[in-house]
Amino acid sequence: MFVTVRWIDTMIQWLPRGVDRRVRIFAWLSLAAQVLLIGTGGAVRLTGSGLGCPTWPRCTAESFTTTQEMGVHGIIEFGNRLLTFVLVVVAVGMFLAVLRYRAQRRDLFVLALLQGLSIPLQAVLGGITVLTGLNPYIVGAHFVVSICLVTLTTVLLYRVYRGPRGTQRRVPLWIAALTHAASFLVAVTVLLGILTTGSGPHAGDSETPRNGLNSELLQHLHSWPAYALMLATVVLLIGVFAGGAQMVPVRPWVSGLLAVEMLQVVVGVTQARLGLPAILVGIHMVLAAVLVAAMTATVLSERSTARLVRAPSIPEPSTARV
């Protein structure tokens, strides 16, 4: 018993007491894991492997794992399910990394906690997706939650590096308003992209239900807010470069946002002209996550960060025997 208590105490003392390299690594892993989840989920859909494991939470009625008879589709679907354990490890690691200084950095503690609580939500939603036979709207909702988690983990990563949210705007009101309008266009573009995929050939295999909407019309509707977004971002870029020194921290984020948008448009137009090859559709899905992350970071960069007050030093308890 004494050995166990001492081991636990040693582990607690090892936990970070402020933002250090360990915290930054877990913050990066948090965002990377959510983007990876979107990529593997896209692979499941694009290969028609959504029912590779035909039930949930087991893969078959008798087994939690895939079987040889289920072939490559079972492997792909089961591999996507295994990613849940990676998410759990990352979420627990991130939570422990901010636990000791939660009073000083409540923002990081809350974000890490929300990331952890999202895992059972995603698992249950994935189970409902399988049990409903890949209902396109449930699949779409699954993707929306993943995109929201990309936003959350981007905020977490930004706050780890930049500190808590400040009270001062770095940009004029019109730039802040245009940025929020651009973020709305990002949301509309992503939602229309979800509906477009759910209506077309990459909603799953031939047996997977589609949402019944006009795929060709949706492709056009999907492109309109994307072009409006690019125009708004160009105006933002001109505004932040024409502004004063206080906007210098914002410029790299707006520049990066425009670069992601341009790449996304190129991929989108190319995939449409080539008949929607699966690989390009998959890249388009992952870039949607990158776009959301870039947009989130741009919004965050337009407000100052609070000055951190270093907590008073607390002496570590002695581990020497008395």
Residue pairs with C-beta under 8 A, 6 or more apart in sequence:
6 319
9 317
9 319
10 319
12 100
13 316
13 317
15 96
15 97
15 99
15 100
16 22
16 23
16 97
16 98
16 100
16 101
17 100
17 101
17 311
18 101
18 104
18 311
19 105
19 108
19 160
22 97
23 97
23 98
23 108
23 160
24 160
24 161
26 90
26 93
26 94
26 97
27 94
27 153
27 156
27 157
27 160
27 161
28 157
29 90
29 93
29 94
30 90
30 91
30 94
30 112
30 115
30 153
30 156
30 157
31 150
31 153
31 154
31 156
31 157
31 293
33 83
33 86
33 87
33 90
33 153
34 146
34 149
34 150
34 153
34 289
35 150
35 286
35 289
35 290
35 293
36 83
36 86
37 80
37 83
37 87
37 122
37 146
38 143
38 146
38 147
38 150
38 285
38 286
38 288
38 289
39 282
39 285
39 286
40 79
40 80
40 83
41 80
41 142
41 143
41 146
42 281
42 282
42 285
42 286
43 49
43 76
43 80
43 282
44 50
44 52
44 76
44 77
44 80
45 139
45 197
45 202
45 203
45 204
46 202
46 278
46 281
46 282
47 72
47 73
47 76
47 278
48 73
48 204
48 205
48 206
48 208
49 72
49 73
49 74
49 76
49 77
50 77
50 129
50 130
50 134
50 139
50 204
50 205
50 208
51 73
51 77
51 130
51 133
51 134
51 208
52 66
52 70
52 71
52 72
52 73
52 74
52 75
52 76
52 77
52 78
53 59
53 60
53 66
53 70
53 74
53 77
53 78
53 81
53 130
54 60
54 130
55 61
55 130
55 131
56 126
56 127
56 130
56 131
57 64
57 123
57 127
58 64
59 65
59 66
59 67
59 70
59 74
59 77
59 78
59 81
60 67
60 70
65 78
66 74
66 75
66 77
66 78
67 74
81 126
84 119
84 122
84 123
87 119
87 122
88 119
91 112
91 115
91 116
91 119
92 116
94 112
94 115
94 116
94 156
95 112
95 113
95 115
95 116
97 112
98 105
98 108
98 109
98 112
99 109
101 311
102 108
102 109
103 311
104 308
104 309
104 311
105 164
107 159
107 164
107 165
108 156
108 159
108 160
111 152
111 153
111 155
111 156
111 159
112 156
114 152
115 149
115 152
115 153
115 156
118 145
118 149
118 152
121 145
122 142
122 145
122 146
122 149
125 138
125 141
125 142
125 145
126 142
128 138
129 135
129 138
129 139
129 142
132 138
133 208
133 209
134 203
134 204
134 208
134 209
135 209
136 198
136 199
136 203
136 208
136 209
136 210
136 211
137 198
137 211
139 198
139 203
140 194
140 195
140 198
143 194
144 190
144 191
144 194
146 289
147 190
147 288
147 289
147 292
150 289
150 292
150 293
150 296
151 292
151 293
151 296
154 292
154 293
154 296
154 297
154 300
155 296
155 300
158 296
158 297
158 300
158 301
159 165
162 300
162 305
163 305
163 306
163 307
163 308
164 305
164 306
164 308
165 300
165 303
165 305
165 306
166 303
166 304
166 305
166 306
167 304
167 306
168 303
168 304
169 176
169 302
169 303
169 304
170 246
170 247
170 249
170 250
170 301
170 302
170 303
170 304
171 179
171 239
171 240
171 243
171 246
171 247
171 250
171 302
172 239
172 243
174 239
175 236
175 239
175 240
175 243
175 247
175 302
176 302
178 232
178 235
178 236
178 239
179 236
179 298
179 299
179 302
180 299
181 232
182 229
182 232
182 233
182 236
182 295
182 298
183 295
183 296
183 299
185 225
185 226
185 228
185 229
185 232
186 229
186 291
186 292
186 295
188 225
189 222
189 225
189 226
189 229
190 288
190 291
190 292
192 218
192 221
192 222
192 225
193 222
193 284
193 288
195 211
195 213
195 218
195 222
196 215
196 218
196 219
196 221
196 222
197 203
197 281
197 285
198 210
198 211
198 213
199 210
199 211
199 212
199 213
199 214
199 215
199 218
200 210
200 215
200 276
201 276
202 276
202 278
202 281
203 209
203 210
203 211
219 272
222 268
223 268
226 261
226 264
226 265
226 268
227 265
229 261
230 258
230 261
230 262
230 265
233 254
233 257
233 258
233 261
234 258
236 254
236 257
236 298
237 251
237 254
237 255
237 258
240 247
240 250
240 251
240 254
241 247
241 251
249 301
250 298
250 301
250 302
253 294
253 297
253 298
253 301
254 298
256 294
256 297
256 298
257 291
257 294
257 295
257 297
257 298
260 287
260 290
260 291
260 294
261 291
263 287
264 284
264 287
264 288
264 291
267 280
267 283
267 284
267 287
268 284
270 280
271 277
271 280
271 281
271 284
274 280
